[in-house]
Amino acid sequence: MQVPLLPGKPWCKYVLPTFMVLYLLWVPECRGQQNSVITNYMFSNMIYNPAFAGQSGGISITGLLREQWFGFKDSEGYGTSSPETMFLSVDSPIRAIHGGVGGMVSQDKLGAFKNTTVKIGYAYKAEIGPGNFSAGAQLGFQNGKFDYSKLHAVNSSDPLLVADQAKSDMIFDIAIGVYYRVPDKFYVGLSGDQLLQSQGKNTQYRLQRTFYLNGGYQWDIPDHPAFQLQPSAIVMFDGAAFTFSVSGLLWYNNKFYGGLGYRLQDAASILAGMMIKGFRLGLAYDIGVSKMMKYSNGSFEVMLNYVLKIETEKLKRSYRNTRYL
């Protein structure tokens, strides 16, 4: 860029360019969060914390689909594919190994990027005080793909875009977490994901170490036993971006619920759902509160969970009567 000089001031030839360089060096680096945000986080603990495996008391299967900023249009009014997140998780307690096991498959799509992740883990479980404590570890494998054919070249001679090629990587990482729950009272969890910060050789995509702190409480409303209020919150920090979500759900007869939520500088949420014969259906709609609301119609989530109870009561102790020996 050519810098205009002030008449009769030759020193500007050196001072102004120097000032501009120093200014650009001073501007702080801008980063965005890497992991997906989920509005139904209170029902999706397996995404954030491997220590949750086996906490449902049975074989728990959870599926979720999130359409982020559907109807998204760029500044020129052209529609484009909005970010999409899908995941399926399964976990179960196994008394023989004093804990539980769990696994998850997820896929994130964002423009030319598509990341598919598989995670498997184990959680050790022990009774402490009135509740259950668990500590878990998880191994994750991620296939990251960048498809250059989905980009529109500004320079038609760009060798990467002309070739219409795609690059991909298979990388692995680990996660750990702890979790404590008092049934029908409260729960709290702390976890760290992508701790190795692995990086792909082809795409140069690097996983960002991310920490989660979440918890929830169940309050039975006095004189109204059919109603329960369940507030919850989650905090996420990856060293660059910090965000938190808070929500409050009002349950009726442990079958139907509705509530509201808020995610810092992102969205206000409306949640609703029901429980039918072991199935939990949850819906969530995010109304943007940031500048992104000008370009989209919000975000939508649908979540389905089923728990097949398999744990049996502890065997009662039996005693022999010497009369029948």
Residue pairs with C-beta under 8 A, 6 or more apart in sequence:
3 12
3 16
3 17
3 20
5 12
5 13
5 16
6 12
31 240
31 241
32 240
32 241
33 208
33 210
33 236
33 238
33 240
33 241
33 243
34 207
34 208
34 210
34 238
35 193
35 194
35 208
35 210
35 236
35 238
36 66
36 83
36 85
36 108
37 236
37 243
37 245
37 263
37 266
38 44
38 47
38 64
38 66
38 85
38 301
39 66
39 245
39 247
39 261
39 263
39 267
39 269
39 271
39 284
39 286
39 299
39 301
40 64
40 271
40 282
40 284
40 301
40 303
41 47
41 48
41 214
41 232
41 234
41 245
41 247
42 214
42 216
42 230
42 232
42 234
42 247
42 249
43 62
43 280
43 282
43 303
43 305
44 62
44 64
44 87
44 89
44 303
45 52
45 55
45 179
45 189
45 214
46 52
46 53
46 62
46 89
46 91
46 102
46 104
47 87
47 89
47 104
47 106
48 177
48 189
48 191
48 193
48 212
48 214
48 234
49 136
49 177
49 179
49 189
49 190
49 191
49 212
49 214
50 102
50 119
50 121
50 122
50 123
50 136
50 137
50 138
50 175
50 176
50 177
50 191
51 123
51 134
51 135
51 136
51 176
51 177
51 178
51 179
51 189
51 191
52 91
52 102
52 123
52 134
52 136
52 177
52 179
52 189
53 91
53 92
53 99
53 100
53 101
53 102
53 121
53 122
53 123
53 134
53 136
54 91
54 92
54 93
54 94
54 99
54 100
54 101
54 102
54 123
54 125
54 134
55 91
55 93
55 100
55 132
55 134
55 179
55 181
56 91
56 93
56 307
57 93
57 307
57 309
57 311
58 92
58 93
58 307
58 308
58 309
58 310
58 311
59 90
59 91
59 92
59 307
59 308
59 310
60 89
60 90
60 91
60 92
60 305
60 306
60 307
60 308
61 88
61 89
61 90
61 305
61 306
61 307
61 308
62 87
62 88
62 89
62 90
62 303
62 304
62 305
63 86
63 87
63 88
63 89
63 303
63 304
63 305
64 85
64 86
64 87
64 301
64 302
64 303
64 304
65 84
65 85
65 86
65 301
65 302
65 303
66 84
66 85
66 86
66 299
66 300
66 301
67 82
67 84
67 299
67 300
67 301
68 82
68 83
68 84
68 85
68 299
69 82
69 83
69 288
69 292
69 295
69 296
69 297
69 298
69 299
70 82
70 296
70 297
70 298
70 299
70 300
71 79
71 82
71 296
71 297
72 79
72 80
72 81
72 82
72 295
72 296
73 79
73 80
73 295
73 296
74 80
74 295
75 295
80 111
81 109
81 111
82 296
83 108
83 109
83 110
83 111
84 107
84 108
84 109
85 106
85 107
85 108
85 109
86 106
86 107
87 104
87 105
87 106
87 107
88 104
88 105
88 106
89 102
89 103
89 104
89 105
90 102
90 103
90 104
91 100
91 101
91 102
91 103
92 100
92 101
92 102
92 310
93 99
93 100
93 125
93 310
93 311
94 100
94 101
95 311
97 122
98 124
98 125
98 126
99 122
99 123
99 124
99 125
99 134
99 136
100 122
100 123
100 125
100 134
101 120
101 121
101 122
101 123
102 120
102 121
102 122
102 123
102 136
102 138
103 118
103 119
103 120
103 121
104 117
104 118
104 119
105 116
105 117
105 118
105 119
106 116
106 117
106 119
107 114
107 115
107 116
107 117
108 114
108 115
108 117
111 150
112 146
112 147
112 148
112 150
112 151
113 144
113 145
113 146
113 205
114 144
114 145
114 147
115 142
115 143
115 144
115 145
116 142
116 143
116 145
117 140
117 141
117 142
117 143
118 140
118 141
118 142
119 138
119 139
119 140
119 141
119 175
120 138
120 139
121 136
121 137
121 138
121 139
121 175
122 136
122 137
123 134
123 135
123 136
123 179
124 134
124 135
124 136
125 132
125 133
125 134
126 132
126 133
126 134
127 133
128 180
129 182
130 182
130 185
131 180
131 181
131 182
131 183
131 185
132 180
132 181
132 182
132 183
133 178
133 179
133 180
134 178
134 179
134 180
135 176
135 177
135 178
135 179
136 176
136 177
136 178
136 179
137 174
137 175
137 176
138 174
138 175
138 176
138 177
139 172
139 173
139 174
140 172
140 173
140 174
140 175
140 194
141 170
141 171
141 172
142 170
142 171
142 172
142 173
142 207
143 168
143 169
143 170
144 168
144 169
144 171
144 200
144 203
144 205
145 166
145 167
145 168
145 203
146 166
146 167
146 168
146 203
146 205
147 166
148 160
148 161
148 163
148 164
148 165
148 166
148 167
149 161
149 164
149 165
149 166
151 161
153 161
153 162
156 162
167 202
167 203
168 200
168 202
168 203
169 200
169 201
169 202
169 203
169 205
170 200
171 198
171 199
171 200
171 205
171 207
172 196
172 198
173 193
173 194
173 195
173 196
173 197
173 198
173 207
174 195
174 196
175 191
175 192
175 193
175 194
175 195
176 191
176 192
176 195
177 189
177 190
177 191
177 192
177 212
178 189
178 190
178 191
179 187
179 188
179 189
179 190
180 187
180 188
180 189
181 187
181 188
184 218
185 217
185 218
186 215
186 216
186 217
186 218
187 215
187 216
188 213
188 214
188 215
189 212
189 213
189 214
189 215
190 211
190 212
190 213
191 211
191 212
192 209
192 210
192 211
192 212
193 209
193 210
193 211
193 212
194 207
194 208
194 209
194 210
195 209
196 207
197 206
197 207
197 208
197 209
198 206
198 207
199 205
199 206
199 207
200 206
208 238
208 239
208 240
209 238
209 239
210 236
210 237
210 238
211 236
211 237
211 238
212 234
212 235
212 236
213 234
213 235
214 232
214 233
214 234
214 235
215 232
215 233
216 230
216 231
216 232
216 233
217 230
217 231
217 232
218 228
218 229
218 230
219 228
219 229
219 230
219 231
220 227
220 228
221 227
221 228
221 229
226 252
226 253
227 250
227 251
227 252
228 250
228 251
228 254
229 248
229 249
229 250
229 251
230 248
230 249
230 250
230 251
230 257
230 259
231 246
231 247
231 248
231 249
232 246
232 247
232 248
232 249
233 244
233 245
233 246
233 247
234 244
234 245
235 242
235 243
235 244
236 242
236 243
236 244
242 264
243 263
243 264
243 265
243 266
244 263
244 264
245 261
245 262
245 263
245 264
246 261
246 262
247 259
247 260
247 261
247 262
247 269
247 271
248 259
248 260
248 261
249 257
249 258
249 259
249 271
250 257
250 258
250 259
251 257
254 275
255 274
255 275
255 276
256 273
256 274
256 275
257 271
257 272
257 273
257 274
258 271
258 272
258 273
259 270
259 271
259 272
260 268
260 269
260 270
260 271
261 268
261 269
261 270
261 271
261 284
262 268
262 269
263 269
263 286
265 289
265 290
266 286
266 288
266 289
266 290
267 286
267 287
267 288
267 289
267 290
267 298
267 299
268 286
268 287
268 289
269 284
269 285
269 286
269 287
270 284
270 285
270 287
271 282
271 283
271 284
272 282
272 283
272 284
273 280
273 281
273 282
273 283
273 303
274 280
274 281
278 306
278 307
278 308
278 309
279 304
279 305
279 306
280 303
280 304
280 305
280 306
281 302
281 303
281 304
282 301
282 302
282 303
282 304
282 305
283 300
283 301
283 302
283 303
284 300
284 301
284 303
285 298
285 299
285 300
285 301
286 298
286 299
286 300
286 301
287 293
287 298
288 296
288 298
288 299
